[in-house]
Amino acid sequence: MVAVGVVVAVGVGVVVVVVGAVGVAVAVAVAVGVVVVVVVAVGVAVAVGVAVAVVVAVAVGGAVVVVVGVAVGVAVAVVVAVAVGVGVVVWRQIVNATRTHVAQLIDHDHLQQGDLMRKDGTFSRPTVVIESAALYVPRERRKVRRPDGQWVPEPLKKLILTFRAKRLSFVCNTVNRKTIVQIYGPIIEDWIGKPITLYVDEKVTFGRTTTGGIRIVNTRPSEAPTDDPLDNAVDMDRARMIAEAAEFAEVDDGNP
């Protein structure tokens, strides 16, 4: 009976643990990566393996059932977890390699989120050196309505910054201007030659729409200025492919 119990415990334990480990591995791999997959899968394997082996051991008797069932279950679960974890992470890298930020498809003179995007779809946090700062005057100024009912050009509240060895200028809004003032003070001449670190805050909103935006870290950077030109070229071929795909989707969406 003990021999039968061992076989049953090992078989059931392995099946249950492997299924559980695969599920956990896939879920965690999508969120994080391989290392955490293994840790979580081992924990799940131990818990489930112990539970299954103990239940069978009580039914057929024999402490060896617990030891063998848990050992085999954990070993198989770890192997499966690693394999699935690696597979999912590789799949993520393949998918992310084709990610395109909309700004990478539009010719532009000012730094945009897409210029900070890496090939894998994540954003860099580059340190740049301020070369100049001036009042930003857009080509077309929107008009706003005053309390007395008159329409007047909106106030100019933004600055235009240029960075050392970078082609693209940066439109510095009120939030980012206050950050620079917090770091280097309100005198613009004191900003020249000073480094700042940029990052993309994907929670930035414009009105009620979440658009994301470039922000400045509110501390003096310790990192050396980046060598990255921060000037992602417009990929015209890819832009055309995406436009054609979007046009096809509009035509073939089932609507008349």
N, C-alpha and C positions, 0 to 999 in steps of 0.2 A: 504493500500500500504506500509505503514511503517513497519508493521509486516512482510509482505512478503519480504520487503527489508532486514530486520534484518536476517531472515532465510537464504536468498540467500547470504548475505554478510558473515555470519558466516560459512555457508557450503563451499562456494568457498574459503574464507580466510583460513579456516582450511586445506583444501586439498592442496592448493598451498603452504602454510607455512610448512606443515608437509613434503611434498615432498622436498622442498628446504632444510629444516633442516636436513632431513636424508642424503641428498647428502653432505652437509657441514660437518655433524657429522662424516660420514665415512671418508671423505678426511682428516679432521683435526685429527681425532683419530689415523689414520694410521701414521701421522707425529709426533704427540705430545702425547696427552692424554685426559683424561676426562674433566679436569677443563677448558682448552681452548675450548673444544667442546661446553660446555654449554654457555660460554661467546659469542662465535661466533654465535651459533645457536640462542641465544636470540636476538642478533643484527639483524640477518637475519629475524627472525620472526617479530620483530617490523617493520622493513622496508617494508617487503612484506605485512604484515597484514595491515599496514596503507595504503599502495598503493591500495590494493584490496578493503578495506572498503571505502576509499574515492571515488573510482571510482563508486562503487555501490551506495554510499550515494548520489552522484551527480545525478545518474539515477533515484532513487526512493525517495530521500529526507529523512531527519531525521538525526540529530547529533548522536542519540543513536546507529545508525548503525556503526559508526566509533568506538565508545567505546566498544560495544559488540564484534564486529568483531575482533578488535585488542586484546582485553583481552583473548578471547577464543583461538585465533590463537597462541598467545604467550604462554599461559599455555600448550596447546597441544604440541607445538614445543619443549618446554623445556623438557617435559616428554620424548618425542621421542628421543631428542638429548642425554639425559642422558642414556637412555636404549641402544641406538646404540653405544654411546661412550664407555660405560662399556663393552658391548659385543665385540667391536673391540679390546679394550685393553686386555681383557682376552684372546681373540684369539691370539693376538701377543705374549703374555706370553707363551701360549701353544706351538706355533711355535718356539719361541726362545729357549725354554727349550731343544729342540733337536738339536740346532746348535753345530757344531763341527769344531774347527779350525784344519787345516791339521797337525799342529805341535803336536796336542794331539794324533795323530795316529802314530807318529814316535818316536822311542826311541832316546833320546838325552842326552848329557852331559852338554850342554850349554843352558842358558836361551833363550827362544824363545817367540814369540808373544802369542802362545797358552797357555803358562804358566801364562799369565796375563789375560786370558779370564775367565769371570764369567759364571755361568750356563745359564744366560739369553742372552749370546752372546755379552755383552758389555765388555769393558776392564777396569781393575782396574788401579789405579795410586799408586802403593806401594812405601813406603819409606824403604830403606835398608841401612845397614851400611857397608862401605867398610872394608874388613878384610885384603886383600892383593892385590897387583897390580904387574904384570910382563909383559914382552914382550910375545906376542902371536906368537907361531911358529906352523903353521898348519902341520898336518901329511904329506900332500902332497902340496908342493909349486908349484904354477903355474909358467910357464916361460913366460917372456915377451921379446919382440924383441927391442933391443937397436937401436939407429939411425944408428950405424955402421953395422947393420944386424945380430949381434950376439944375440943368445937366452940365457938369464940369468934368474935365479930365481927372482921372483918379490920381491921388497923391503918389509921388514917387518915393517908395520906401525900401527899395531893394538896391543892392550894390552889385557891381560886376567885378569879380576877382580873376586875376590871371595867376598861373602857377609856373614856377621855374621849369623850363624844358618841357612844357606841355602846350599843345596847340589849342586845345579847347579851353574856353573861359568858363567861369562858374557863376551862375546867377545866385547870389547870396540873399536869401529871404530874411525876414525879421527874426525868425527863430535862430537861424545860423549866425546872423549878425550879433545877436545877444550872446551867443556862445563864445564868439571870438572876443567880444568885449570882456566877458567873464575871465578869459584866459590872459589876454594881453592888454586890457584897458581900452578906453574909448578913443585914443589918439590913433588915427589911421596910419600915420607915419611909423608908429611903433609896431605895426603889423608886418611891415615889409621885411622879407628875409626870415620870417618866423614860420615854423612848421605847424601844420594842423593835420589831423587824421580824419578821413571821410569814411562814412559807412552808409549802407542802405537800410532805412527803417521802413519795412513793408507795411507798417500800420498807419503810416501818414495818410490823412484824408484830405480831399479837396471837396468842400461842401459835404454832401452825404456819401460821396464815393471814395472808397479806399483805393488810393493810387500808388502809395509808396512814395518815397522821396529820399534824397541824399541829405544826410545830417552830418554834423561835425561833433566829434568826441569832445566832451567838456573838460579835458585835461591836456596838459602839454605832452606831446608824444615823445616816447623814448626811442622809437624805432627810427631807422634811417629812412630818408625819402625814397620812394619807390622808383625803380627804373622803368616800370610799366608806363608806356605813353598815355594810357587811359584814353584811347582814341580808337575804339572798335570800328573798323571800316564797315561801310554799308555793303551787305551781301546782296547784290542786285539779283543774282540767279535764284537765291533762296527766297527773296522777297517776291519774285515773280511766281515761284512754285506755290508759295503760301497763298498768294492772291488768287491764283487759278484754282487752288483747292477750295478756297472760301467761296469763289464764284460758282463752282460746281455744286457745292453743298447747298447754296441758295437755290439753284435751279432744281436740284434733285431732292428737295425736302418734302415733297408730297403735296405742296401747296400749288394751287392753280396759278 
